[in-house]
Amino acid sequence: MIRKFLLCFLLCCAWLSTAQIDANSIMAIPVLSNTEMNSVVSPNQGSLIYNSTDNKLYKYTGTEWLPIGLGSFISEDLKLIRGNVNANGTIAQGTGFTVTKLTSSRYQIDFSNPFTGVPSITFGIGDTAAFAGNTYEDNIINVISISNSRVIVVTMDNSGENTREDSWFSFIAVGPR
């Protein structure tokens, strides 16, 4: 009895390990251009299409076609640029930007492909030397100017001195493509 069970089990495992998806059984979403999508007469609410003009999935809400992503509707077409910058002004991590150290503790970040509007930017500041026993948890960063293509910041020590101090920092910029 056990031999029959093991034989059946092995045959099932062998069958499952060689099973493949049949190309004819894959569901395809209709592909339409922007013009074709907007010319559909009376689409059903919940209809899905792939828009070949902007390479996005769209869902019909009952009144309009809206792009979808990550399970929720996207109201803005955003891009993200993130980076880590060393105290000397060199890029530690990230792409899509360059950094120029203008003066002591003053840095200019230029976005390789500017945003179409002013992005929202958040900064974190510290110093990699902090891992060697130094503490820079009181450092701050001030944004001097911001535009769709550039941001200029100053790093400072905030331990009552309010003096400029070169420091490592990180940032995330999110804005319209």
C-alpha positions, -999 to +999 in steps of 0.1 A: +000+000+000+028+024+009+046+015-024+015+024-044+011+057-025+048+066-030+046+057-067+015+079-071+032+107-052+064+105-074+043+105-106+024+135-095+056+154-086+071+145-119+040+157-138+039+190-118+076+196-124+073+193-162+040+212-165+042+244-185+019+273-192+002+270-225+006+302-245-030+299-257-043+299-221-028+333-212-053+361-209-043+392-229-055+428-221-066+448-251-039+472-264-052+506-275-036+539-284-047+571-266-070+579-296-085+545-297-091+544-260-109+577-260-130+567-290-145+535-273-183+540-272-199+530-239-172+509-222-183+489-192-173+501-157-142+482-146-129+476-182-092+474-184-069+483-213-032+487-219-025+522-234+003+519-259+007+557-262+019+561-226+026+524-217+002+523-188-028+502-176-061+521-176-094+513-158-128+527-168-145+541-137-179+545-154-172+581-163-135+582-174-104+562-181-078+565-152-043+550-151-039+524-124-008+512-105+000+493-073-037+487-067-047+523-065-054+552-089-026+575-098-036+611-099-001+624-109+026+611-132+055+613-108+092+605-109+115+599-080+152+607-076+171+597-045+207+600-034+233+599-007+260+626-008+293+625+010+305+655+030+331+663+003+303+666-023+308+633-041+278+610-048+278+579-025+246+564-040+219+573-065+216+584-102+199+611-121+217+640-105+250+657-101+264+675-070+286+705-068+302+716-035+299+754-039+316+764-007+322+749+027+289+731+037+270+745+006+259+720-020+241+723-053+222+693-066+213+694-103+187+670-117+199+654-150+164+655-164+145+684-147+110+678-132+082+696-151+073+714-118+090+720-085+095+687-067+089+679-030+123+671-014+131+656+020+165+654+035+183+633+061+216+645+075+244+629+094+280+619+089+295+586+080+322+594+107+294+590+132+299+553+129+335+557+141+324+572+174+317+608+164+281+620+168+265+644+145+229+638+154+224+676+160+232+686+124+206+703+103+202+711+066+187+743+053+172+746+018+185+778+002+167+775-031+147+750-051+135+748-087+124+721-111+161+715-121+181+723-090+182+726-052+209+743-031+214+734+006+236+743+035+246+718+062+250+732+097+259+721+133+229+730+155+244+723+190+240+760+200+267+770+175+246+773+143+279+772+124+283+757+089+297+722+089+304+698+060+282+668+065+270+637+047+233+639+037+206+619+018+176+631-001+145+620-019+129+642-046+095+634-059+078+655-085+059+656-118+076+640-148 
